[in-house]
Amino acid sequence: MAIKPIIYQLLPRLFSNANATNLPGGTIEQNGSGKMNDITPKVLKGIKELGCTHVWYTGVIEHAHDVDYTRFGIQRQNPHIVKGKAGSPYAITDYYDIDPDIAVDVPNRMGEFEALVERTHKAGMKVIIDFVPNHVARQYYSDVKPVGIEDFGTGDNTDMFFSPTNNFYYITRQQFAPHIDLGQGYDAYVEFPAKASGNDCFTAFPGSNDWYETVKLNYGYDPGNGSTHFNPIPPTWFKMLHILRYWASKGVDGFRCDMAHMVPVEFWRWAIRNVKNQYPDVVFIAEIYDVGLYRRYIYDGGFDYLYDKVNLYDTLRGIETMNYSAATLTSTWQTVEGVADNMLNFLENHDEQRFASDFYAGDARKVVPSLVVSSMINRGPFMLYMGQELGEPGMEAEGFSGRDGRTTIFDFWSICTIRRWLNAGQPSVQNLTDDERQLRDVYARILTMCNKEKAISQGAFFDVMYVNYESEGVNPHRNYIFLRSFGKETLIICANFADYETTLHINLPQHAFDMLALPQGKAMMKELLSDAEEEKFFTSEEKFVTKVAPYSAVIWKVKTGDIKPLHTEAHKSSKKKSTKK
């Protein structure tokens, strides 16, 4: 049976932290850190109850941090190039290790991760972790690398800006001099010659908003003249392939590949094929922000799924915050036609502002139309972010992260909504507000439905907006209507982004019945969000009529076997009499 992946993203450092101190800029001793061991079978059961099929454990690979673990043989990072006290999960310091902040027994941190993978599998879900291929921390050093593996930069010719055999790009004869404080005296951070920074900043002078804490990796592309050097295969390619196979051997089921479009597609084609030759079921998800590259990274690069951020996410956000019309959603599926099943949709992740934040919707209860459209418009994955299901607003100023509507990834912190749900290791809704409980139920109902209903996980899609722009009750600025159909079951899905209740008189075009091979008539139908039942027309001749509450949606299910054909001549005669009156 085809499964529509429902992915739950969580950072163990934040997710399972029960410490409520939350001192802005606080240390690990003050604010605490969540641990992998606290993601117990009970916790995983609660995540699976939301309809989730996968858990994306973000920030588990060792990255730059301010905590001193030298007593465990872990190299100390210079705090001047660590963002926040906890550091960025995307400034990797050791691709072969687990971050010590999330381990109870630091020397056994890999064992704790392997146990977490096993628990997740026993809970009936698969494991995704980050693969960060574009950049490393400025002080990369692996203290647990396998025998025969060299660290990045070992043996590089630092007198050359670019060499096909170098792992890094060097700004020759120039010291690293970013627009931040690098310290004074013995504790200053000194880098000579400077290396290019991760956001393609090929100078020694990155600004405070650049990725100054990272170093760009060299895959054989010379940014100086645009030439590529992929034959012979660059050393960076082999090192990255070994890392991917290493984690796949640990039972990891998939990789979310950070900033995949900043790495040559030629590498992906080579690496993904080589990984899948040995681990055929491992999935690759690309974080990508260029619609023009979507098809190339799927067809040529070999990715299973791509973030659809700049297409569907941005459109849904525009409907909520920038007066976009709901009818513009039609252009989103047209943009990805042919690759829609490869699109990973979301409303939140660690990079984006929280839906409930003051910077987005300002009210978690408005999420239903966006959630229904994002999770049900295609057969591709849907992803939700820890606490999203509880309406977490992310409106705190945690330290390095200001009050920006995001949950920090740089600071030691805990999340109030999650903390109350975790309930000291006994996950429960008892400490949640009524609104939080209801919202969690809504998420569970909608996301569970994505795999319960084959029309969503396996079915065809048909947009009916083109025949409803002038239909009674339909406001194309605030309403979006589409069908999903599989076998003998069809769903009529209507989203209402308006702040008022509306009664929609919907045209179902003959073309839809022809394309989906559906009979017409009248049938008793069930509305899947409310469990209401009602007899309705399902025909191109009569309007399909339904009410939709403010900021809500309806999902009417009709079964082919329940459709009673209309007696055409008598029906036409009845309509004529009705018209004469």
C-alpha positions in Angstrom: 0.0 0.0 0.0 1.3 3.5 -0.9 2.0 5.6 2.2 1.8 9.4 2.2 4.7 10.4 4.5 3.7 12.5 7.5 6.9 13.8 9.0 7.2 15.2 12.6 10.3 17.5 12.9 11.8 17.9 16.4 15.1 19.1 17.9 15.8 16.8 20.9 17.7 19.6 22.6 14.5 21.6 22.7 11.7 19.1 22.5 12.4 16.9 25.5 13.8 19.7 27.8 11.7 19.8 31.0 13.7 22.7 32.5 11.3 25.7 32.7 14.0 28.3 33.6 14.3 29.7 30.1 16.8 32.5 30.9 17.6 34.4 27.7 21.1 33.6 26.7 21.3 31.0 29.5 23.9 28.2 29.7 23.1 24.5 29.6 23.5 24.4 33.4 20.9 27.1 33.7 18.4 26.2 31.0 19.1 22.5 30.5 19.0 20.5 27.4 16.6 17.8 26.1 18.0 14.3 25.8 17.4 11.5 23.4 16.6 9.1 26.2 13.6 11.2 27.1 12.0 10.5 23.8 10.4 7.4 25.2 8.0 4.8 23.7 5.1 6.8 25.3 6.3 10.0 23.7 6.7 8.3 20.3 3.2 6.8 20.7 1.9 10.3 21.1 3.6 11.5 18.0 2.3 8.6 16.0 -1.2 9.3 17.2 -1.0 12.5 15.2 -0.8 10.4 12.0 2.9 10.6 11.7 4.9 8.0 9.8 8.4 9.6 10.1 10.3 11.5 12.7 13.0 14.0 11.6 15.5 14.3 14.4 17.1 17.7 13.8 20.5 18.6 15.2 21.6 15.1 16.3 25.0 15.2 14.5 27.7 17.0 16.5 27.8 20.7 15.8 29.4 23.8 17.2 28.5 24.5 20.8 29.7 26.5 23.7 29.8 23.7 26.3 33.2 22.3 27.3 33.3 18.6 26.7 37.1 18.3 26.5 37.0 15.8 29.4 35.3 13.4 27.1 37.9 13.9 24.3 35.7 16.3 22.3 37.5 19.3 21.0 36.3 22.7 22.4 34.9 25.3 20.0 35.9 28.9 20.2 32.8 30.7 21.5 33.3 33.7 19.2 32.3 31.7 16.2 29.5 29.8 17.8 26.0 31.3 17.3 24.3 31.3 20.7 25.2 29.1 23.6 23.9 26.0 22.0 25.2 26.7 18.5 23.7 26.1 15.1 22.8 22.5 14.3 24.0 23.3 10.8 27.6 24.1 11.8 28.8 20.5 11.8 32.0 19.8 13.8 32.0 16.0 13.4 29.9 14.1 10.8 30.5 10.8 12.5 29.4 11.8 16.0 26.3 12.6 18.0 26.0 16.0 19.7 26.9 15.5 23.4 24.3 18.1 24.5 21.5 15.6 23.9 23.1 12.6 25.6 22.7 11.5 29.2 25.9 9.5 29.2 28.2 11.4 26.9 30.7 8.6 26.2 27.7 6.4 25.1 26.1 9.1 23.0 26.1 6.9 19.8 24.5 4.1 21.8 21.8 6.4 22.9 21.1 7.5 19.3 21.0 3.9 18.1 18.5 3.1 20.9 16.4 6.1 19.8 16.4 4.7 16.2 15.3 1.3 17.5 12.5 2.8 19.7 11.2 4.9 16.7 11.1 1.8 14.5 9.3 -0.2 17.2 6.8 2.7 17.4 6.0 2.1 13.8 7.8 5.2 12.4 10.9 5.8 10.3 13.9 8.0 11.1 15.1 11.0 9.2 18.2 13.0 10.1 19.9 16.0 8.6 22.7 15.6 6.0 24.5 19.0 5.8 26.6 18.8 2.6 27.2 22.5 1.8 29.3 23.6 4.7 30.9 22.6 8.0 31.8 24.5 11.2 34.9 26.7 11.1 36.6 24.3 13.5 35.7 21.0 12.0 37.4 18.0 13.7 36.3 14.4 14.0 37.5 12.7 17.1 35.6 9.4 16.3 36.1 9.2 12.5 36.6 5.6 11.2 40.1 4.4 10.5 41.4 5.7 7.1 39.1 8.7 7.0 40.7 12.2 6.9 39.1 15.4 8.2 38.0 18.0 5.7 40.8 20.3 4.8 43.6 17.8 5.5 46.1 18.1 2.8 44.5 21.2 1.1 46.7 23.6 -0.8 45.9 26.8 1.1 47.9 28.9 -1.4 45.1 28.4 -3.9 41.6 30.0 -3.9 40.3 26.9 -5.8 41.8 23.5 -6.5 39.7 20.5 -7.5 41.5 18.4 -4.8 40.8 20.9 -2.0 37.9 20.5 0.4 37.6 24.3 1.0 38.0 27.6 -0.8 40.7 29.9 0.5 41.1 33.7 0.5 44.8 33.5 0.1 47.1 35.8 2.1 44.2 37.2 4.1 43.2 36.6 7.7 39.5 35.8 8.4 38.0 39.2 9.5 34.2 39.1 9.7 32.1 41.9 11.0 31.8 40.3 14.4 33.9 40.2 17.6 36.5 37.5 17.3 37.9 38.1 20.8 41.3 39.4 22.0 44.5 37.8 23.2 44.8 34.0 23.8 41.1 33.3 23.4 40.7 35.1 20.1 39.7 33.1 17.0 42.3 33.3 14.3 42.0 31.8 10.9 44.7 32.3 8.3 44.2 32.1 5.4 40.5 32.8 5.6 38.1 30.2 4.2 34.9 31.1 2.3 31.8 31.0 4.3 28.8 28.7 3.8 26.4 31.0 2.1 28.7 31.4 -0.9 30.5 34.3 0.7 33.8 34.1 -1.1 35.5 36.8 0.9 37.3 37.1 4.3 34.8 39.7 5.5 31.3 38.1 6.1 28.7 40.2 7.8 26.8 39.4 11.0 23.9 38.1 9.0 26.1 35.8 6.9 26.8 32.2 7.8 30.1 33.3 9.3 30.2 30.3 11.6 30.5 27.9 8.7 33.0 27.1 5.9 31.8 26.4 2.3 32.7 22.9 0.9 34.3 22.5 -2.5 32.6 20.0 -4.8 34.7 20.8 -7.9 33.0 24.0 -8.9 35.3 27.0 -9.4 33.2 30.2 -8.6 36.0 32.3 -10.0 35.2 31.3 -13.6 32.2 29.0 -13.4 34.1 25.9 -14.5 33.4 22.5 -13.2 36.0 19.8 -12.4 34.1 16.5 -11.7 36.5 14.1 -13.5 38.3 12.7 -11.7 35.8 12.6 -8.9 36.7 15.3 -6.3 37.8 14.1 -2.8 34.8 15.9 -1.1 32.4 13.6 -3.0 34.0 10.4 -1.6 34.1 11.8 1.9 30.4 12.7 1.7 29.4 9.4 0.3 31.1 7.6 3.1 29.2 9.7 5.6 25.9 8.9 4.0 26.6 5.2 4.0 27.8 5.4 7.6 24.4 6.8 8.9 22.4 4.5 6.6 24.2 1.6 8.3 22.9 2.9 11.7 19.3 2.3 10.5 18.5 5.8 9.4 15.7 5.7 6.8 16.2 9.0 5.2 18.1 12.3 4.9 16.9 15.8 4.8 19.6 17.4 2.7 20.3 21.0 3.9 20.5 23.6 1.1 20.7 20.9 -1.5 20.7 23.4 -4.4 24.0 24.9 -3.3 25.7 21.6 -4.1 26.1 20.5 -7.7 23.4 18.2 -9.0 26.1 16.0 -10.5 27.2 15.1 -7.0 23.6 14.2 -6.0 23.1 11.9 -9.0 26.3 10.1 -8.2 25.9 9.9 -4.4 22.2 9.0 -4.3 22.6 6.2 -6.8 25.6 4.8 -4.8 23.8 5.0 -1.5 20.6 3.4 -2.9 22.7 0.6 -4.5 23.4 -0.6 -1.0 20.4 0.9 0.9 17.6 1.0 -1.7 14.8 2.2 0.7 16.6 5.2 2.0 14.9 8.4 1.0 16.4 11.8 0.1 14.7 15.1 0.8 16.1 18.3 -0.7 15.8 21.7 1.0 15.6 23.8 -2.2 14.3 27.3 -2.9 14.4 27.6 -6.7 11.4 26.3 -8.6 13.4 26.3 -11.8 15.6 23.6 -10.3 12.8 21.3 -9.0 12.6 18.9 -12.0 16.4 18.8 -12.5 17.0 17.8 -8.8 14.3 15.1 -9.1 15.0 13.7 -12.6 18.7 14.3 -12.8 19.7 14.4 -9.1 17.6 11.5 -8.0 15.8 13.1 -5.0 12.7 11.5 -3.7 11.1 14.7 -2.4 11.7 18.5 -2.4 10.6 21.3 -0.1 7.8 23.2 -1.9 8.5 26.4 0.0 8.6 29.1 -2.7 5.5 27.7 -4.4 2.8 26.3 -2.1 4.0 27.5 1.3 4.6 31.1 0.1 1.2 31.2 -1.5 -0.6 29.9 1.6 1.2 32.4 3.7 0.3 35.1 1.2 -3.4 34.2 1.5 -3.1 34.6 5.3 -1.0 37.7 5.5 -0.7 39.5 2.1 -4.2 39.5 0.7 -3.4 36.8 -2.0 -6.6 35.3 -3.4 -7.3 31.7 -2.6 -7.8 31.1 -6.3 -4.0 31.6 -6.8 -3.6 28.1 -5.3 -4.5 26.8 -8.8 -1.1 28.1 -10.1 0.8 26.2 -7.4 -0.3 22.7 -8.6 0.2 23.8 -12.2 3.7 24.9 -11.4 4.6 21.4 -10.1 2.4 19.4 -12.5 4.2 16.1 -13.2 6.3 16.3 -10.0 3.5 17.0 -7.5 4.0 13.7 -5.7 7.6 14.7 -5.1 6.7 17.9 -3.2 7.0 18.0 0.6 4.5 20.5 2.0 4.6 22.3 5.3 3.3 25.3 7.2 6.1 25.4 9.7 9.7 24.3 10.2 12.8 25.6 12.1 13.5 28.2 9.4 10.0 29.7 9.2 7.9 31.7 11.5 5.3 29.9 13.6 1.8 30.0 12.1 0.4 31.2 15.5 3.1 33.9 15.8 2.2 37.6 15.6 4.3 37.7 12.4 2.0 35.1 10.6 -1.6 34.3 11.4 -1.5 35.4 15.1 -4.1 32.7 15.9 -3.4 28.9 15.7 -7.2 28.3 15.2 -7.0 29.8 11.8 -4.9 26.9 10.5 -7.5 24.5 9.3 -7.9 25.7 5.6 -4.1 26.0 5.2 -3.6 22.6 6.9 -6.2 20.8 4.7 -4.9 22.3 1.5 -1.2 21.7 2.3 -1.7 18.1 3.4 -4.3 17.0 0.9 -3.5 18.8 -2.4 -1.2 16.0 -3.6 0.2 12.6 -2.6 3.6 13.9 -1.5 4.7 14.2 2.2 3.4 16.7 4.7 5.6 17.9 7.6 4.8 19.5 10.9 7.1 21.1 13.4 7.2 20.3 17.1 4.6 22.2 19.0 2.7 23.3 15.8 -0.1 20.9 16.8 -0.5 22.7 20.1 -0.4 26.2 18.6 3.1 27.1 19.8 3.5 30.8 18.9 7.3 31.1 19.2 7.1 34.7 20.4 10.0 34.5 23.0 13.4 36.3 22.8 15.6 33.4 23.8 19.0 35.0 23.6 20.9 34.8 20.3 17.5 34.5 18.7 15.4 37.6 19.1 11.6 37.9 19.3 11.1 36.8 15.7 8.2 34.4 15.7 10.6 31.4 15.5 11.6 28.8 18.1 15.4 29.3 18.5 17.8 26.7 17.2 20.8 28.5 18.7 19.9 28.7 22.4 19.3 26.3 25.3 15.6 26.6 25.8 12.4 24.6 26.4 9.0 24.9 24.7 6.2 25.6 27.1 3.4 23.8 25.1 5.5 20.7 24.5 6.7 20.7 28.1 3.2 20.7 29.4 2.2 17.9 27.0 5.2 15.8 27.9 4.0 16.0 31.5 7.2 14.9 33.2 7.6 11.8 31.0 3.9 10.9 31.0 2.5 12.5 27.8 -1.0 13.7 28.4 -3.4 16.5 27.4 -4.3 17.2 31.0 -2.0 20.2 31.3 -3.1 21.7 28.0 -5.7 24.5 27.6 -9.0 23.7 25.9 -7.9 25.4 22.7 -4.6 23.4 22.7 -6.5 20.1 23.2 -8.9 20.9 20.4 -6.2 21.9 18.1 -4.2 18.8 18.7 -7.4 16.8 17.9 -7.8 18.7 14.7 -4.3 18.0 13.6 -4.6 14.3 14.5 -7.9 14.0 12.6 -6.7 15.7 9.4 -3.2 14.1 9.3 -4.5 10.6 10.2 -7.0 11.0 7.4 -4.2 11.5 4.9 -3.4 7.8 5.0 -6.8 6.5 6.1 -8.3 7.8 2.9 -6.8 6.3 -0.2 -8.2 9.2 -2.2 -5.6 11.4 -0.5 -2.6 9.0 -0.3 -3.1 7.4 -3.7 -5.8 9.3 -5.5 -6.2 11.7 -8.4 -6.5 15.4 -8.0 -9.0 17.7 -9.8 -9.3 21.5 -9.3 -12.8 22.7 -9.8 -12.2 26.4 -9.2 -12.3 27.3 -12.9 -16.1 26.7 -13.0 -16.9 28.3 -9.7 -15.5 31.9 -9.9 -19.1 33.2 -10.1 -20.9 30.5 -8.3 -23.3 31.5 -5.5 -21.6 31.7 -2.2 -18.1 31.0 -3.6 -15.6 33.8 -3.1 -12.5 32.9 -5.1 -10.6 35.4 -2.9 -11.3 33.3 0.2 -12.4 29.8 -1.0 -10.6 27.0 -2.7 -12.3 23.8 -3.8 -10.9 20.6 -5.3 -11.6 16.8 -5.6 -9.5 13.8 -4.7 -10.6 10.4 -6.0 -9.4 6.8 -5.9 -11.3 3.7 -6.8 -14.9 3.9 -5.6 -14.4 6.9 -3.3 -14.3 10.6 -4.0 -13.7 13.5 -1.7 -15.1 17.0 -2.3 -12.7 19.3 -0.3 -13.7 22.9 0.3 -11.4 25.4 2.2 -12.7 28.6 3.7 -10.0 31.2 4.5 -12.6 33.8 5.4 -13.7 35.0 8.8 -17.3 34.3 8.1 -19.5 31.2 7.5 -20.4 30.7 3.9 -22.8 28.4 2.0 -21.1 27.3 -1.2 -23.2 26.3 -4.3 -20.5 24.4 -6.2 -20.4 23.4 -9.9 -19.0 20.0 -10.5 -17.9 20.0 -14.2 -18.8 17.2 -16.6 -15.0 17.1 -17.4 -14.3 16.0 -13.8 -16.7 13.1 -14.0 -15.2 12.0 -17.4 -11.6 12.3 -16.2 -12.2 10.5 -12.9 -14.7 8.0 -14.5 -17.3 8.8 -11.9 -21.1 8.0 -12.0 -23.5 10.9 -11.3 -26.6 11.1 -9.2 -27.6 11.6 -5.6 -26.0 10.0 -2.6 -25.8 10.0 1.2 -22.4 11.5 2.1 -20.3 11.8 5.2 -18.4 15.0 6.1 -15.1 13.6 7.5 -14.2 16.4 9.9 -17.5 16.6 11.7 -19.0 13.1 11.0 -22.2 14.8 9.7 -24.2 12.9 7.1 -26.4 14.4 4.4 -27.9 13.4 1.1 -26.4 15.5 -1.7 -26.3 15.9 -5.5 -23.2 14.6 -7.1 -23.7 15.6 -10.7 -22.8 18.2 -13.3 -26.5 19.2 -13.5 -27.1 20.3 -9.9 -25.1 22.4 -7.5 -23.3 20.7 -4.7 -24.3 22.7 -1.7 -22.4 22.9 1.6 -21.8 25.2 4.5 -18.3 26.0 5.7 -17.5 27.7 9.0 -15.0 30.6 9.3 -11.4 29.6 8.9 -12.4 26.0 8.3 -12.9 23.3 5.7 -15.3 20.5 4.9 -14.3 17.1 3.3 -17.4 15.3 1.9 -16.9 11.7 1.1 -19.0 9.9 -1.6 -18.9 6.3 -2.4 -19.6 5.1 -5.9 -21.9 2.4 -4.6 -24.1 4.9 -2.8 -24.8 7.1 -5.8 -28.3 6.7 -7.1 -28.7 7.9 -10.7 -31.1 10.6 -11.5 -34.0 9.9 -13.8 -32.8 12.3 -16.4 -36.1 13.1 -18.3 -38.2 13.4 -15.1 -35.4 15.5 -13.5 -35.3 17.9 -16.5 -39.1 18.2 -16.5 -39.0 19.0 -12.7 -36.3 21.7 -13.3 -38.5 23.2 -16.1 -41.5 23.4 -13.8 -39.4 24.9 -11.1 -38.2 27.5 -13.5 -41.7 28.5 -14.6 -42.7 29.1 -10.9 
